[in-house]
Amino acid sequence: MTEDVVARVMTARGVLQTARDNLDQAVAALPDGGADNSMATPALVGLLLRVVEARRRLDGLELLARTGSA
């Protein structure tokens, strides 16, 4: 694994963690956030999509790292 790929993986992990933290904070702030029937706002959906995008990016980079391609 090259240093560039390692740096990109580490950055992607940080982006994913930040996205997860932001989503966790938003869900915790919902009234009745523990209820199963909470309504997702457009902002909440946007946060969720950022988590999914960050996870996919990290998965791609980790695959790249494992295969040794850059």
PDB file of N, CA, C and O in Angstrom, chain B, residues numbered from 101:
ATOM      1  N   MET B 101       0.853  -1.166   0.000  1.00  0.00           N
ATOM      2  CA  MET B 101       0.000   0.000   0.000  1.00  0.00           C
ATOM      3  C   MET B 101       0.902   1.233   0.000  1.00  0.00           C
ATOM      4  O   MET B 101       1.796   1.364   0.836  1.00  0.00           O
ATOM      5  N   THR B 102       0.656   2.124  -0.940  1.00  0.00           N
ATOM      6  CA  THR B 102       1.480   3.317  -1.025  1.00  0.00           C
ATOM      7  C   THR B 102       1.066   4.330   0.041  1.00  0.00           C
ATOM      8  O   THR B 102      -0.034   4.266   0.589  1.00  0.00           O
ATOM      9  N   GLU B 103       1.965   5.255   0.316  1.00  0.00           N
ATOM     10  CA  GLU B 103       1.671   6.284   1.311  1.00  0.00           C
ATOM     11  C   GLU B 103       0.470   7.124   0.901  1.00  0.00           C
ATOM     12  O   GLU B 103      -0.304   7.563   1.752  1.00  0.00           O
ATOM     13  N   ASP B 104       0.309   7.351  -0.412  1.00  0.00           N
ATOM     14  CA  ASP B 104      -0.819   8.133  -0.901  1.00  0.00           C
ATOM     15  C   ASP B 104      -2.137   7.431  -0.583  1.00  0.00           C
ATOM     16  O   ASP B 104      -3.089   8.068  -0.132  1.00  0.00           O
ATOM     17  N   VAL B 105      -2.193   6.136  -0.813  1.00  0.00           N
ATOM     18  CA  VAL B 105      -3.414   5.380  -0.540  1.00  0.00           C
ATOM     19  C   VAL B 105      -3.682   5.353   0.962  1.00  0.00           C
ATOM     20  O   VAL B 105      -4.826   5.497   1.394  1.00  0.00           O
ATOM     21  N   VAL B 106      -2.641   5.172   1.747  1.00  0.00           N
ATOM     22  CA  VAL B 106      -2.795   5.179   3.208  1.00  0.00           C
ATOM     23  C   VAL B 106      -3.364   6.519   3.663  1.00  0.00           C
ATOM     24  O   VAL B 106      -4.280   6.555   4.484  1.00  0.00           O
ATOM     25  N   ALA B 107      -2.835   7.606   3.142  1.00  0.00           N
ATOM     26  CA  ALA B 107      -3.315   8.936   3.509  1.00  0.00           C
ATOM     27  C   ALA B 107      -4.772   9.123   3.095  1.00  0.00           C
ATOM     28  O   ALA B 107      -5.559   9.709   3.839  1.00  0.00           O
ATOM     29  N   ARG B 108      -5.133   8.628   1.916  1.00  0.00           N
ATOM     30  CA  ARG B 108      -6.515   8.756   1.442  1.00  0.00           C
ATOM     31  C   ARG B 108      -7.471   7.925   2.292  1.00  0.00           C
ATOM     32  O   ARG B 108      -8.589   8.358   2.571  1.00  0.00           O
ATOM     33  N   VAL B 109      -7.037   6.732   2.706  1.00  0.00           N
ATOM     34  CA  VAL B 109      -7.862   5.892   3.574  1.00  0.00           C
ATOM     35  C   VAL B 109      -8.062   6.574   4.924  1.00  0.00           C
ATOM     36  O   VAL B 109      -9.177   6.600   5.445  1.00  0.00           O
ATOM     37  N   MET B 110      -7.010   7.116   5.484  1.00  0.00           N
ATOM     38  CA  MET B 110      -7.114   7.793   6.780  1.00  0.00           C
ATOM     39  C   MET B 110      -8.034   9.012   6.692  1.00  0.00           C
ATOM     40  O   MET B 110      -8.835   9.255   7.595  1.00  0.00           O
ATOM     41  N   THR B 111      -7.921   9.761   5.624  1.00  0.00           N
ATOM     42  CA  THR B 111      -8.801  10.914   5.427  1.00  0.00           C
ATOM     43  C   THR B 111     -10.250  10.462   5.294  1.00  0.00           C
ATOM     44  O   THR B 111     -11.150  11.064   5.879  1.00  0.00           O
ATOM     45  N   ALA B 112     -10.469   9.405   4.526  1.00  0.00           N
ATOM     46  CA  ALA B 112     -11.828   8.884   4.335  1.00  0.00           C
ATOM     47  C   ALA B 112     -12.417   8.390   5.648  1.00  0.00           C
ATOM     48  O   ALA B 112     -13.613   8.557   5.889  1.00  0.00           O
ATOM     49  N   ARG B 113     -11.606   7.792   6.489  1.00  0.00           N
ATOM     50  CA  ARG B 113     -12.085   7.342   7.803  1.00  0.00           C
ATOM     51  C   ARG B 113     -12.515   8.528   8.652  1.00  0.00           C
ATOM     52  O   ARG B 113     -13.527   8.468   9.349  1.00  0.00           O
ATOM     53  N   GLY B 114     -11.746   9.600   8.590  1.00  0.00           N
ATOM     54  CA  GLY B 114     -12.100  10.812   9.329  1.00  0.00           C
ATOM     55  C   GLY B 114     -13.388  11.433   8.820  1.00  0.00           C
ATOM     56  O   GLY B 114     -14.217  11.887   9.608  1.00  0.00           O
ATOM     57  N   VAL B 115     -13.561  11.453   7.501  1.00  0.00           N
ATOM     58  CA  VAL B 115     -14.791  11.989   6.906  1.00  0.00           C
ATOM     59  C   VAL B 115     -15.991  11.151   7.334  1.00  0.00           C
ATOM     60  O   VAL B 115     -17.040  11.695   7.679  1.00  0.00           O
ATOM     61  N   LEU B 116     -15.838   9.835   7.312  1.00  0.00           N
ATOM     62  CA  LEU B 116     -16.921   8.948   7.728  1.00  0.00           C
ATOM     63  C   LEU B 116     -17.264   9.168   9.195  1.00  0.00           C
ATOM     64  O   LEU B 116     -18.441   9.235   9.551  1.00  0.00           O
ATOM     65  N   GLN B 117     -16.263   9.280  10.041  1.00  0.00           N
ATOM     66  CA  GLN B 117     -16.530   9.477  11.469  1.00  0.00           C
ATOM     67  C   GLN B 117     -17.255  10.794  11.718  1.00  0.00           C
ATOM     68  O   GLN B 117     -18.174  10.855  12.535  1.00  0.00           O
ATOM     69  N   THR B 118     -16.847  11.841  11.020  1.00  0.00           N
ATOM     70  CA  THR B 118     -17.508  13.137  11.157  1.00  0.00           C
ATOM     71  C   THR B 118     -18.956  13.053  10.691  1.00  0.00           C
ATOM     72  O   THR B 118     -19.853  13.591  11.341  1.00  0.00           O
ATOM     73  N   ALA B 119     -19.184  12.385   9.576  1.00  0.00           N
ATOM     74  CA  ALA B 119     -20.546  12.229   9.063  1.00  0.00           C
ATOM     75  C   ALA B 119     -21.409  11.448  10.050  1.00  0.00           C
ATOM     76  O   ALA B 119     -22.567  11.797  10.281  1.00  0.00           O
ATOM     77  N   ARG B 120     -20.847  10.397  10.628  1.00  0.00           N
ATOM     78  CA  ARG B 120     -21.590   9.607  11.620  1.00  0.00           C
ATOM     79  C   ARG B 120     -21.895  10.436  12.863  1.00  0.00           C
ATOM     80  O   ARG B 120     -23.004  10.385  13.395  1.00  0.00           O
ATOM     81  N   ASP B 121     -20.913  11.192  13.317  1.00  0.00           N
ATOM     82  CA  ASP B 121     -21.120  12.040  14.498  1.00  0.00           C
ATOM     83  C   ASP B 121     -22.227  13.061  14.251  1.00  0.00           C
ATOM     84  O   ASP B 121     -23.079  13.281  15.112  1.00  0.00           O
ATOM     85  N   ASN B 122     -22.212  13.683  13.073  1.00  0.00           N
ATOM     86  CA  ASN B 122     -23.247  14.666  12.742  1.00  0.00           C
ATOM     87  C   ASN B 122     -24.626  14.020  12.699  1.00  0.00           C
ATOM     88  O   ASN B 122     -25.599  14.598  13.183  1.00  0.00           O
ATOM     89  N   LEU B 123     -24.713  12.828  12.123  1.00  0.00           N
ATOM     90  CA  LEU B 123     -25.988  12.116  12.073  1.00  0.00           C
ATOM     91  C   LEU B 123     -26.446  11.740  13.480  1.00  0.00           C
ATOM     92  O   LEU B 123     -27.621  11.903  13.811  1.00  0.00           O
ATOM     93  N   ASP B 124     -25.541  11.244  14.301  1.00  0.00           N
ATOM     94  CA  ASP B 124     -25.889  10.871  15.676  1.00  0.00           C
ATOM     95  C   ASP B 124     -26.423  12.070  16.454  1.00  0.00           C
ATOM     96  O   ASP B 124     -27.399  11.948  17.194  1.00  0.00           O
ATOM     97  N   GLN B 125     -25.785  13.231  16.288  1.00  0.00           N
ATOM     98  CA  GLN B 125     -26.229  14.442  16.981  1.00  0.00           C
ATOM     99  C   GLN B 125     -27.618  14.863  16.521  1.00  0.00           C
ATOM    100  O   GLN B 125     -28.452  15.258  17.335  1.00  0.00           O
ATOM    101  N   ALA B 126     -27.864  14.780  15.228  1.00  0.00           N
ATOM    102  CA  ALA B 126     -29.168  15.164  14.694  1.00  0.00           C
ATOM    103  C   ALA B 126     -30.266  14.222  15.181  1.00  0.00           C
ATOM    104  O   ALA B 126     -31.358  14.671  15.529  1.00  0.00           O
ATOM    105  N   VAL B 127     -29.987  12.937  15.207  1.00  0.00           N
ATOM    106  CA  VAL B 127     -30.989  11.963  15.671  1.00  0.00           C
ATOM    107  C   VAL B 127     -31.243  12.148  17.162  1.00  0.00           C
ATOM    108  O   VAL B 127     -32.385  12.054  17.610  1.00  0.00           O
ATOM    109  N   ALA B 128     -30.206  12.406  17.923  1.00  0.00           N
ATOM    110  CA  ALA B 128     -30.367  12.604  19.365  1.00  0.00           C
ATOM    111  C   ALA B 128     -31.206  13.854  19.660  1.00  0.00           C
ATOM    112  O   ALA B 128     -31.882  13.919  20.687  1.00  0.00           O
ATOM    113  N   ALA B 129     -31.164  14.830  18.774  1.00  0.00           N
ATOM    114  CA  ALA B 129     -31.904  16.073  18.986  1.00  0.00           C
ATOM    115  C   ALA B 129     -33.370  15.971  18.571  1.00  0.00           C
ATOM    116  O   ALA B 129     -34.153  16.879  18.852  1.00  0.00           O
ATOM    117  N   LEU B 130     -33.751  14.883  17.911  1.00  0.00           N
ATOM    118  CA  LEU B 130     -35.144  14.721  17.484  1.00  0.00           C
ATOM    119  C   LEU B 130     -36.045  14.565  18.705  1.00  0.00           C
ATOM    120  O   LEU B 130     -35.692  13.883  19.668  1.00  0.00           O
ATOM    121  N   PRO B 131     -37.210  15.203  18.654  1.00  0.00           N
ATOM    122  CA  PRO B 131     -38.163  14.921  19.727  1.00  0.00           C
ATOM    123  C   PRO B 131     -38.602  13.457  19.603  1.00  0.00           C
ATOM    124  O   PRO B 131     -38.908  12.992  18.505  1.00  0.00           O
ATOM    125  N   ASP B 132     -38.631  12.758  20.689  1.00  0.00           N
ATOM    126  CA  ASP B 132     -38.943  11.320  20.681  1.00  0.00           C
ATOM    127  C   ASP B 132     -37.989  10.567  19.753  1.00  0.00           C
ATOM    128  O   ASP B 132     -38.407   9.674  19.016  1.00  0.00           O
ATOM    129  N   GLY B 133     -36.715  10.931  19.795  1.00  0.00           N
ATOM    130  CA  GLY B 133     -35.716  10.323  18.923  1.00  0.00           C
ATOM    131  C   GLY B 133     -35.593   8.822  19.081  1.00  0.00           C
ATOM    132  O   GLY B 133     -35.146   8.139  18.160  1.00  0.00           O
ATOM    133  N   GLY B 134     -35.980   8.300  20.226  1.00  0.00           N
ATOM    134  CA  GLY B 134     -35.909   6.868  20.440  1.00  0.00           C
ATOM    135  C   GLY B 134     -37.104   6.108  19.899  1.00  0.00           C
ATOM    136  O   GLY B 134     -37.119   4.877  19.897  1.00  0.00           O
ATOM    137  N   ALA B 135     -38.104   6.843  19.440  1.00  0.00           N
ATOM    138  CA  ALA B 135     -39.307   6.187  18.930  1.00  0.00           C
ATOM    139  C   ALA B 135     -39.047   5.583  17.552  1.00  0.00           C
ATOM    140  O   ALA B 135     -38.210   6.064  16.789  1.00  0.00           O
ATOM    141  N   ASP B 136     -39.781   4.528  17.258  1.00  0.00           N
ATOM    142  CA  ASP B 136     -39.631   3.857  15.965  1.00  0.00           C
ATOM    143  C   ASP B 136     -40.288   4.615  14.821  1.00  0.00           C
ATOM    144  O   ASP B 136     -40.011   4.323  13.657  1.00  0.00           O
ATOM    145  N   ASN B 137     -41.142   5.569  15.115  1.00  0.00           N
ATOM    146  CA  ASN B 137     -41.911   6.224  14.074  1.00  0.00           C
ATOM    147  C   ASN B 137     -41.548   7.701  13.890  1.00  0.00           C
ATOM    148  O   ASN B 137     -42.427   8.510  13.592  1.00  0.00           O
ATOM    149  N   SER B 138     -40.305   8.060  14.057  1.00  0.00           N
ATOM    150  CA  SER B 138     -39.870   9.441  13.859  1.00  0.00           C
ATOM    151  C   SER B 138     -39.878   9.780  12.375  1.00  0.00           C
ATOM    152  O   SER B 138     -39.586   8.935  11.529  1.00  0.00           O
ATOM    153  N   MET B 139     -40.215  11.023  12.075  1.00  0.00           N
ATOM    154  CA  MET B 139     -40.248  11.493  10.695  1.00  0.00           C
ATOM    155  C   MET B 139     -38.871  12.054  10.338  1.00  0.00           C
ATOM    156  O   MET B 139     -38.306  12.857  11.079  1.00  0.00           O
ATOM    157  N   ALA B 140     -38.346  11.624   9.205  1.00  0.00           N
ATOM    158  CA  ALA B 140     -37.036  12.111   8.748  1.00  0.00           C
ATOM    159  C   ALA B 140     -37.227  13.402   7.961  1.00  0.00           C
ATOM    160  O   ALA B 140     -38.015  13.452   7.016  1.00  0.00           O
ATOM    161  N   THR B 141     -36.512  14.432   8.352  1.00  0.00           N
ATOM    162  CA  THR B 141     -36.558  15.705   7.639  1.00  0.00           C
ATOM    163  C   THR B 141     -35.592  15.638   6.458  1.00  0.00           C
ATOM    164  O   THR B 141     -34.726  14.764   6.418  1.00  0.00           O
ATOM    165  N   PRO B 142     -35.729  16.551   5.499  1.00  0.00           N
ATOM    166  CA  PRO B 142     -34.761  16.582   4.400  1.00  0.00           C
ATOM    167  C   PRO B 142     -33.314  16.746   4.893  1.00  0.00           C
ATOM    168  O   PRO B 142     -32.389  16.171   4.319  1.00  0.00           O
ATOM    169  N   ALA B 143     -33.133  17.522   5.940  1.00  0.00           N
ATOM    170  CA  ALA B 143     -31.779  17.699   6.483  1.00  0.00           C
ATOM    171  C   ALA B 143     -31.240  16.387   7.052  1.00  0.00           C
ATOM    172  O   ALA B 143     -30.065  16.067   6.873  1.00  0.00           O
ATOM    173  N   LEU B 144     -32.087  15.642   7.727  1.00  0.00           N
ATOM    174  CA  LEU B 144     -31.676  14.357   8.293  1.00  0.00           C
ATOM    175  C   LEU B 144     -31.354  13.356   7.187  1.00  0.00           C
ATOM    176  O   LEU B 144     -30.383  12.605   7.286  1.00  0.00           O
ATOM    177  N   VAL B 145     -32.158  13.346   6.151  1.00  0.00           N
ATOM    178  CA  VAL B 145     -31.893  12.462   5.014  1.00  0.00           C
ATOM    179  C   VAL B 145     -30.556  12.838   4.371  1.00  0.00           C
ATOM    180  O   VAL B 145     -29.788  11.961   3.977  1.00  0.00           O
ATOM    181  N   GLY B 146     -30.281  14.133   4.266  1.00  0.00           N
ATOM    182  CA  GLY B 146     -29.000  14.581   3.723  1.00  0.00           C
ATOM    183  C   GLY B 146     -27.819  14.083   4.549  1.00  0.00           C
ATOM    184  O   GLY B 146     -26.803  13.659   3.998  1.00  0.00           O
ATOM    185  N   LEU B 147     -27.959  14.136   5.873  1.00  0.00           N
ATOM    186  CA  LEU B 147     -26.896  13.624   6.754  1.00  0.00           C
ATOM    187  C   LEU B 147     -26.707  12.125   6.562  1.00  0.00           C
ATOM    188  O   LEU B 147     -25.578  11.634   6.523  1.00  0.00           O
ATOM    189  N   LEU B 148     -27.803  11.409   6.444  1.00  0.00           N
ATOM    190  CA  LEU B 148     -27.733   9.966   6.227  1.00  0.00           C
ATOM    191  C   LEU B 148     -27.039   9.648   4.906  1.00  0.00           C
ATOM    192  O   LEU B 148     -26.216   8.735   4.836  1.00  0.00           O
ATOM    193  N   LEU B 149     -27.370  10.398   3.864  1.00  0.00           N
ATOM    194  CA  LEU B 149     -26.730  10.176   2.571  1.00  0.00           C
ATOM    195  C   LEU B 149     -25.237  10.479   2.613  1.00  0.00           C
ATOM    196  O   LEU B 149     -24.455   9.825   1.923  1.00  0.00           O
ATOM    197  N   ARG B 150     -24.832  11.464   3.418  1.00  0.00           N
ATOM    198  CA  ARG B 150     -23.399  11.745   3.573  1.00  0.00           C
ATOM    199  C   ARG B 150     -22.675  10.573   4.224  1.00  0.00           C
ATOM    200  O   ARG B 150     -21.546  10.252   3.855  1.00  0.00           O
ATOM    201  N   VAL B 151     -23.329   9.935   5.195  1.00  0.00           N
ATOM    202  CA  VAL B 151     -22.733   8.751   5.835  1.00  0.00           C
ATOM    203  C   VAL B 151     -22.586   7.628   4.809  1.00  0.00           C
ATOM    204  O   VAL B 151     -21.540   6.985   4.734  1.00  0.00           O
ATOM    205  N   VAL B 152     -23.625   7.397   4.030  1.00  0.00           N
ATOM    206  CA  VAL B 152     -23.568   6.332   3.017  1.00  0.00           C
ATOM    207  C   VAL B 152     -22.478   6.629   1.998  1.00  0.00           C
ATOM    208  O   VAL B 152     -21.708   5.738   1.638  1.00  0.00           O
ATOM    209  N   GLU B 153     -22.407   7.863   1.531  1.00  0.00           N
ATOM    210  CA  GLU B 153     -21.381   8.238   0.559  1.00  0.00           C
ATOM    211  C   GLU B 153     -19.973   8.072   1.136  1.00  0.00           C
ATOM    212  O   GLU B 153     -19.078   7.564   0.461  1.00  0.00           O
ATOM    213  N   ALA B 154     -19.784   8.497   2.375  1.00  0.00           N
ATOM    214  CA  ALA B 154     -18.475   8.376   3.015  1.00  0.00           C
ATOM    215  C   ALA B 154     -18.092   6.908   3.196  1.00  0.00           C
ATOM    216  O   ALA B 154     -16.929   6.545   3.016  1.00  0.00           O
ATOM    217  N   ARG B 155     -19.059   6.064   3.550  1.00  0.00           N
ATOM    218  CA  ARG B 155     -18.789   4.635   3.730  1.00  0.00           C
ATOM    219  C   ARG B 155     -18.402   3.990   2.403  1.00  0.00           C
ATOM    220  O   ARG B 155     -17.466   3.192   2.340  1.00  0.00           O
ATOM    221  N   ARG B 156     -19.126   4.340   1.350  1.00  0.00           N
ATOM    222  CA  ARG B 156     -18.804   3.781   0.030  1.00  0.00           C
ATOM    223  C   ARG B 156     -17.420   4.229  -0.420  1.00  0.00           C
ATOM    224  O   ARG B 156     -16.662   3.439  -0.983  1.00  0.00           O
ATOM    225  N   ARG B 157     -17.092   5.474  -0.178  1.00  0.00           N
ATOM    226  CA  ARG B 157     -15.767   5.991  -0.556  1.00  0.00           C
ATOM    227  C   ARG B 157     -14.671   5.232   0.198  1.00  0.00           C
ATOM    228  O   ARG B 157     -13.668   4.825  -0.388  1.00  0.00           O
ATOM    229  N   LEU B 158     -14.876   5.051   1.493  1.00  0.00           N
ATOM    230  CA  LEU B 158     -13.894   4.319   2.293  1.00  0.00           C
ATOM    231  C   LEU B 158     -13.778   2.874   1.820  1.00  0.00           C
ATOM    232  O   LEU B 158     -12.671   2.349   1.703  1.00  0.00           O
ATOM    233  N   ASP B 159     -14.903   2.229   1.549  1.00  0.00           N
ATOM    234  CA  ASP B 159     -14.865   0.852   1.052  1.00  0.00           C
ATOM    235  C   ASP B 159     -14.052   0.761  -0.241  1.00  0.00           C
ATOM    236  O   ASP B 159     -13.247  -0.155  -0.411  1.00  0.00           O
ATOM    237  N   GLY B 160     -14.266   1.710  -1.147  1.00  0.00           N
ATOM    238  CA  GLY B 160     -13.525   1.719  -2.411  1.00  0.00           C
ATOM    239  C   GLY B 160     -12.037   1.901  -2.205  1.00  0.00           C
ATOM    240  O   GLY B 160     -11.227   1.237  -2.853  1.00  0.00           O
ATOM    241  N   LEU B 161     -11.677   2.798  -1.304  1.00  0.00           N
ATOM    242  CA  LEU B 161     -10.258   3.029  -1.037  1.00  0.00           C
ATOM    243  C   LEU B 161      -9.608   1.826  -0.354  1.00  0.00           C
ATOM    244  O   LEU B 161      -8.463   1.483  -0.649  1.00  0.00           O
ATOM    245  N   GLU B 162     -10.338   1.190   0.553  1.00  0.00           N
ATOM    246  CA  GLU B 162      -9.779   0.007   1.219  1.00  0.00           C
ATOM    247  C   GLU B 162      -9.607  -1.138   0.213  1.00  0.00           C
ATOM    248  O   GLU B 162      -8.638  -1.893   0.298  1.00  0.00           O
ATOM    249  N   LEU B 163     -10.526  -1.271  -0.724  1.00  0.00           N
ATOM    250  CA  LEU B 163     -10.366  -2.260  -1.775  1.00  0.00           C
ATOM    251  C   LEU B 163      -9.143  -1.940  -2.636  1.00  0.00           C
ATOM    252  O   LEU B 163      -8.362  -2.826  -2.981  1.00  0.00           O
ATOM    253  N   LEU B 164      -8.995  -0.683  -2.968  1.00  0.00           N
ATOM    254  CA  LEU B 164      -7.843  -0.232  -3.731  1.00  0.00           C
ATOM    255  C   LEU B 164      -6.539  -0.563  -2.991  1.00  0.00           C
ATOM    256  O   LEU B 164      -5.564  -1.008  -3.596  1.00  0.00           O
ATOM    257  N   ALA B 165      -6.542  -0.341  -1.693  1.00  0.00           N
ATOM    258  CA  ALA B 165      -5.367  -0.624  -0.870  1.00  0.00           C
ATOM    259  C   ALA B 165      -5.048  -2.125  -0.856  1.00  0.00           C
ATOM    260  O   ALA B 165      -3.885  -2.522  -0.931  1.00  0.00           O
ATOM    261  N   ARG B 166      -6.090  -2.947  -0.759  1.00  0.00           N
ATOM    262  CA  ARG B 166      -5.871  -4.401  -0.722  1.00  0.00           C
ATOM    263  C   ARG B 166      -5.362  -4.955  -2.044  1.00  0.00           C
ATOM    264  O   ARG B 166      -4.533  -5.864  -2.067  1.00  0.00           O
ATOM    265  N   THR B 167      -5.858  -4.408  -3.134  1.00  0.00           N
ATOM    266  CA  THR B 167      -5.454  -4.928  -4.447  1.00  0.00           C
ATOM    267  C   THR B 167      -4.114  -4.361  -4.895  1.00  0.00           C
ATOM    268  O   THR B 167      -3.490  -4.882  -5.820  1.00  0.00           O
ATOM    269  N   GLY B 168      -3.671  -3.284  -4.231  1.00  0.00           N
ATOM    270  CA  GLY B 168      -2.371  -2.708  -4.560  1.00  0.00           C
ATOM    271  C   GLY B 168      -2.384  -1.800  -5.753  1.00  0.00           C
ATOM    272  O   GLY B 168      -1.323  -1.350  -6.185  1.00  0.00           O
ATOM    273  N   SER B 169      -3.553  -1.506  -6.313  1.00  0.00           N
ATOM    274  CA  SER B 169      -3.640  -0.601  -7.446  1.00  0.00           C
ATOM    275  C   SER B 169      -3.779   0.831  -6.942  1.00  0.00           C
ATOM    276  O   SER B 169      -4.364   1.078  -5.887  1.00  0.00           O
ATOM    277  N   ALA B 170      -3.240   1.757  -7.699  1.00  0.00           N
ATOM    278  CA  ALA B 170      -3.362   3.164  -7.289  1.00  0.00           C
ATOM    279  C   ALA B 170      -3.917   3.995  -8.418  1.00  0.00           C
ATOM    280  O   ALA B 170      -4.092   5.204  -8.267  1.00  0.00           O
TER     281      ALA B 170
END
